[in-house]
Amino acid sequence: MEKLKTPSFGHRIEYVLVRIAVFVVGLLPVRCALSLGALMGWFAWKVLQIRKKIVLVNLRLAFPEKSPGELDRIALLSYKNSGRFMIEYARQWKMDRRYIEKHIRIENPEALESLLREDGAIIITGHFGNWELFGIANRYLLGDVAFLVGRQSNSLVDGFINHMRSMHGIELYNRRAAVKGVLSSMKRGGYVCWLSDQDAGESGIVVDFFNYPASTPRGAAAFSAKIGVPVVLAALLRIGKGPDHTLVISEPIRPEGDISREEAEKRITQQYTLELEGLIRENPELYWWAHRRWKTTGLYKDRK
């Protein structure tokens, strides 16, 4: 068993501040809180200019036809969306089935019904829309749902965040326990959700993303090709500036039996990556552009 490090003084202060912020945000009316989140996003982009260079490089790569003014506008709206996302993330302890039913519309109910008939599935999303609320929504809509989660460097904050997630009945698997957890979920016909749109380094599968090669996590496709479960791309899109969202669910991607496992993994990964790209092209302001998506494939050399 991995020995837990004793939290430093700085980590304890961070933890206290997070708890206070979550409490205060929870006291505000939801629309007022979301307006505060949008203001935070505006400040992060316009004043602090957090990751501004990489965001604009990514946007120029993805949308070479757009003017600098258009790209700046997309970036600003992206940061505002992220600010609203952070507010909703902090307020998740106030959300329940009734909240989901009130604020989330299913774009294609037949796709949800089809997914419910699957004997287990891997549900992929990206840093797009509201990926935390996405998990909560799936928990109340699908039932047996698990998250594949990363670990925060601050163990106190990590524990608090995961407590808020698990209070909805979501099972959590960290990277070390991923294989055992996913297999367990699939065996009982459950659903495992995880993000699969960040640079995966040398271990990833290189597929096209906005017409450029991008190293992409192979985990979802590897499980699909090995045990035969479908992969489903889905996302939660904000409607306007308030708490309402639309859940979009794509058709299941199934492994092909007449090709090698390696080729099956690449085809599955490419397909859901292109589906995610299609959603981003329609709603670029809902994507988080601050990640070095093409780092491994060398697209950032000599770009400013």
C-alpha positions as CSV (number, residue, x, y, z in Angstrom):
1,M,0.0,0.0,0.0
2,E,1.3,3.4,-0.9
3,K,2.3,5.5,2.1
4,L,0.5,8.8,2.3
5,K,2.6,11.9,2.7
6,T,1.9,14.2,5.6
7,P,0.2,17.4,4.3
8,S,2.4,20.4,4.4
9,F,1.4,23.7,6.0
10,G,0.7,25.1,2.5
11,H,-1.5,22.2,1.6
12,R,-3.5,22.7,4.8
13,I,-4.0,26.3,4.0
14,E,-5.1,25.5,0.5
15,Y,-7.5,22.9,1.8
16,V,-9.1,25.4,4.2
17,L,-9.5,28.0,1.5
18,V,-11.1,25.4,-0.8
19,R,-13.6,24.5,1.9
20,I,-14.4,28.1,2.6
21,A,-14.9,28.8,-1.2
22,V,-17.2,25.8,-1.6
23,F,-19.3,26.9,1.4
24,V,-19.6,30.5,0.2
25,V,-20.4,29.7,-3.4
26,G,-23.1,27.3,-2.1
27,L,-24.8,30.2,-0.3
28,L,-25.3,32.2,-3.5
29,P,-28.3,31.8,-5.8
30,V,-27.2,29.7,-8.7
31,R,-27.4,32.3,-11.5
32,C,-25.6,34.9,-9.3
33,A,-22.9,32.3,-8.6
34,L,-22.5,31.5,-12.4
35,S,-22.2,35.2,-13.1
36,L,-19.4,35.3,-10.6
37,G,-17.7,32.4,-12.3
38,A,-17.9,34.2,-15.7
39,L,-16.3,37.2,-14.1
40,M,-13.5,35.0,-12.8
41,G,-13.0,33.7,-16.3
42,W,-12.9,37.2,-17.8
43,F,-10.3,38.2,-15.2
44,A,-8.2,35.1,-15.8
45,W,-8.0,35.8,-19.6
46,K,-8.0,39.6,-19.8
47,V,-5.9,40.5,-16.7
48,L,-4.0,37.5,-15.5
49,Q,-3.6,36.2,-19.1
50,I,-3.2,32.6,-17.8
51,R,-1.7,30.3,-20.5
52,K,-2.6,32.9,-23.1
53,K,0.2,32.1,-25.5
54,I,-0.6,28.3,-25.7
55,V,-4.3,29.0,-26.0
56,L,-3.9,31.3,-29.0
57,V,-1.4,28.9,-30.6
58,N,-3.9,26.0,-30.2
59,L,-6.7,28.1,-31.6
60,R,-4.6,29.2,-34.6
61,L,-3.8,25.5,-35.3
62,A,-7.5,24.5,-35.0
63,F,-9.0,27.5,-36.9
64,P,-6.4,28.9,-39.3
65,E,-9.2,30.6,-41.2
66,K,-10.3,32.8,-38.3
67,S,-9.1,36.3,-37.6
68,P,-7.1,37.2,-34.4
69,G,-10.2,39.0,-33.1
70,E,-12.4,35.9,-33.5
71,L,-9.8,33.7,-31.8
72,D,-9.5,36.1,-28.9
73,R,-13.3,36.1,-28.5
74,I,-13.4,32.3,-28.5
75,A,-10.7,32.2,-25.9
76,L,-12.5,34.7,-23.7
77,L,-15.8,32.8,-23.9
78,S,-13.8,29.6,-23.2
79,Y,-12.4,31.1,-20.0
80,K,-15.9,32.3,-19.0
81,N,-17.3,28.9,-19.5
82,S,-14.5,27.5,-17.4
83,G,-15.3,30.0,-14.6
84,R,-18.9,28.8,-14.6
85,F,-17.8,25.2,-14.6
86,M,-15.6,25.8,-11.5
87,I,-18.6,27.3,-9.8
88,E,-20.8,24.4,-10.6
89,Y,-18.0,22.1,-9.6
90,A,-17.9,23.7,-6.2
91,R,-21.7,23.5,-5.9
92,Q,-22.0,19.8,-6.8
93,W,-22.9,18.9,-3.2
94,K,-26.2,20.8,-3.7
95,M,-27.1,18.8,-6.9
96,D,-29.4,15.8,-6.9
97,R,-31.7,13.9,-9.2
98,R,-34.2,16.8,-9.2
99,Y,-31.5,19.3,-10.2
100,I,-30.5,17.0,-13.1
101,E,-34.1,16.6,-14.3
102,K,-34.6,20.4,-14.1
103,H,-31.4,21.6,-15.8
104,I,-30.4,18.9,-18.2
105,R,-32.1,18.1,-21.5
106,I,-31.3,14.9,-23.5
107,E,-30.7,15.9,-27.1
108,N,-31.4,12.3,-28.4
109,P,-33.4,10.3,-25.8
110,E,-33.3,7.2,-28.1
111,A,-29.5,7.2,-27.8
112,L,-29.9,7.2,-24.0
113,E,-32.4,4.3,-24.2
114,S,-30.0,2.4,-26.4
115,L,-27.1,3.0,-24.0
116,L,-29.2,1.7,-21.1
117,R,-29.7,-1.6,-23.0
118,E,-25.9,-2.1,-23.4
119,D,-24.4,-4.7,-21.1
120,G,-21.7,-2.2,-20.0
121,A,-19.9,0.6,-21.9
122,I,-17.0,3.0,-21.7
123,I,-18.2,6.6,-21.9
124,I,-15.6,9.1,-23.2
125,T,-15.8,12.8,-23.0
126,G,-13.2,15.6,-23.2
127,H,-12.4,18.9,-21.4
128,F,-15.4,20.3,-23.2
129,G,-18.6,21.7,-21.8
130,N,-19.1,20.7,-18.2
131,W,-17.2,17.4,-17.7
132,E,-17.8,17.2,-13.9
133,L,-21.5,17.7,-14.1
134,F,-21.5,15.3,-17.0
135,G,-20.4,12.5,-14.6
136,I,-23.1,13.4,-12.1
137,A,-25.8,13.5,-14.8
138,N,-24.7,10.1,-16.1
139,R,-24.9,8.7,-12.5
140,Y,-28.6,9.7,-12.2
141,L,-29.5,8.8,-15.8
142,L,-27.6,5.5,-16.1
143,G,-27.3,4.2,-12.6
144,D,-24.1,2.2,-12.1
145,V,-21.4,4.8,-13.0
146,A,-17.7,5.0,-12.2
147,F,-15.1,7.7,-12.8
148,L,-11.5,7.2,-13.7
149,V,-9.9,10.0,-11.8
150,G,-6.4,11.5,-11.4
151,R,-4.8,12.3,-8.1
152,Q,-4.2,15.9,-6.8
153,S,-0.8,16.7,-5.3
154,N,-2.6,18.0,-2.2
155,S,-4.0,14.8,-0.5
156,L,-6.5,16.9,1.6
157,V,-8.0,18.6,-1.4
158,D,-7.9,15.3,-3.3
159,G,-9.9,13.6,-0.6
160,F,-12.4,16.4,-0.4
161,I,-13.0,16.5,-4.1
162,N,-13.4,12.8,-4.3
163,H,-15.8,12.9,-1.3
164,M,-18.0,15.4,-3.2
165,R,-18.0,13.1,-6.3
166,S,-18.7,9.9,-4.3
167,M,-21.6,11.5,-2.4
168,H,-23.6,11.0,-5.6
169,G,-22.9,7.3,-5.5
170,I,-20.2,7.4,-8.1
171,E,-17.5,4.8,-7.8
172,L,-14.0,6.2,-8.2
173,Y,-11.0,4.4,-9.8
174,N,-7.5,6.0,-9.8
175,R,-5.0,5.2,-12.5
176,R,-3.3,2.4,-10.4
177,A,-6.6,0.6,-9.9
178,A,-8.0,1.3,-13.4
179,V,-7.7,-2.2,-14.9
180,K,-9.3,-4.0,-12.0
181,G,-12.0,-1.3,-11.6
182,V,-13.0,-1.2,-15.2
183,L,-13.2,-4.9,-15.5
184,S,-15.3,-5.1,-12.4
185,S,-17.7,-2.4,-13.8
186,M,-18.0,-4.1,-17.1
187,K,-18.7,-7.5,-15.5
188,R,-21.7,-6.1,-13.7
189,G,-22.9,-4.2,-16.8
190,G,-21.9,-0.7,-15.5
191,Y,-20.6,2.4,-17.2
192,V,-17.1,3.9,-16.7
193,C,-16.6,7.6,-17.6
194,W,-13.3,9.2,-18.3
195,L,-11.6,12.0,-20.1
196,S,-9.6,11.1,-23.2
197,D,-8.4,14.3,-24.9
198,Q,-5.1,15.2,-23.4
199,D,-1.6,14.6,-24.8
200,A,-0.7,11.0,-23.8
201,G,3.1,11.2,-24.4
202,E,5.0,8.4,-26.0
203,S,2.6,5.7,-24.7
204,G,-0.4,7.2,-26.6
205,I,-2.0,6.4,-29.9
206,V,-1.3,9.0,-32.6
207,V,-4.5,10.0,-34.4
208,D,-5.7,13.1,-36.2
209,F,-7.2,16.0,-34.2
210,F,-8.0,19.1,-36.2
211,N,-6.0,17.7,-39.1
212,Y,-2.8,17.4,-37.0
213,P,-1.3,14.2,-35.4
214,A,-2.0,14.1,-31.6
215,S,-1.0,11.5,-29.0
216,T,-4.2,10.3,-27.4
217,P,-4.7,8.0,-24.4
218,R,-5.2,4.3,-25.5
219,G,-7.0,3.1,-22.4
220,A,-10.6,3.2,-23.6
221,A,-9.9,1.6,-26.9
222,A,-7.6,-1.0,-25.3
223,F,-10.4,-2.2,-23.0
224,S,-12.9,-2.1,-25.8
225,A,-10.7,-4.2,-28.1
226,K,-9.8,-6.6,-25.4
227,I,-13.2,-7.4,-23.8
228,G,-15.6,-6.3,-26.5
229,V,-17.4,-3.4,-24.8
230,P,-18.5,-0.4,-26.8
231,V,-17.0,3.1,-26.5
232,V,-19.5,6.0,-26.5
233,L,-18.5,9.6,-27.0
234,A,-20.8,12.0,-25.0
235,A,-20.7,15.5,-23.8
236,L,-22.7,18.1,-21.7
237,L,-23.1,21.4,-23.5
238,R,-24.2,24.6,-21.7
239,I,-27.2,26.4,-23.0
240,G,-26.7,30.1,-22.8
241,K,-25.1,31.6,-19.6
242,G,-27.2,29.8,-17.0
243,P,-27.4,26.3,-15.4
244,D,-29.2,24.6,-18.2
245,H,-27.3,22.0,-20.3
246,T,-27.9,19.5,-23.2
247,L,-26.5,16.0,-23.0
248,V,-25.3,14.7,-26.4
249,I,-24.7,11.0,-26.8
250,S,-23.1,9.5,-30.0
251,E,-23.6,6.1,-31.5
252,P,-21.6,3.3,-29.8
253,I,-18.2,2.5,-31.4
254,R,-17.7,-1.3,-31.4
255,P,-14.4,-3.2,-31.9
256,E,-14.1,-4.9,-35.3
257,G,-13.4,-8.6,-35.0
258,D,-11.5,-9.1,-38.3
259,I,-8.5,-6.8,-37.6
260,S,-5.6,-6.9,-35.2
261,R,-6.1,-5.5,-31.7
262,E,-3.6,-2.7,-32.4
263,E,-5.5,-1.6,-35.5
264,A,-8.8,-1.8,-33.6
265,E,-7.5,0.4,-30.9
266,K,-6.4,3.0,-33.4
267,R,-9.7,3.0,-35.3
268,I,-11.7,3.3,-32.1
269,T,-9.5,6.1,-30.8
270,Q,-9.6,8.0,-34.1
271,Q,-13.4,7.7,-34.4
272,Y,-14.3,9.1,-31.0
273,T,-11.6,11.8,-31.4
274,L,-13.2,13.0,-34.6
275,E,-16.6,12.9,-33.0
276,L,-15.3,15.1,-30.2
277,E,-13.6,17.4,-32.8
278,G,-17.0,17.8,-34.5
279,L,-18.6,19.0,-31.3
280,I,-15.7,21.4,-30.6
281,R,-16.0,22.9,-34.1
282,E,-19.6,23.6,-33.5
283,N,-19.0,25.0,-30.0
284,P,-15.3,26.1,-29.7
285,E,-16.1,28.4,-26.8
286,L,-17.0,25.3,-24.7
287,Y,-13.5,23.7,-25.0
288,W,-10.6,24.2,-22.7
289,W,-7.8,25.2,-25.0
290,A,-5.0,25.6,-22.4
291,H,-3.6,22.1,-22.7
292,R,-0.6,21.4,-25.0
293,R,-2.7,18.9,-27.0
294,W,0.0,18.4,-29.7
295,K,3.1,18.4,-27.5
296,T,4.3,14.9,-28.2
297,T,4.0,15.3,-32.0
298,G,6.1,18.4,-32.0
299,L,3.7,21.1,-33.3
300,Y,4.8,23.7,-30.8
301,K,8.3,24.0,-32.1
302,D,9.0,27.6,-33.4
303,R,5.4,28.6,-32.7
304,K,4.6,31.7,-30.7
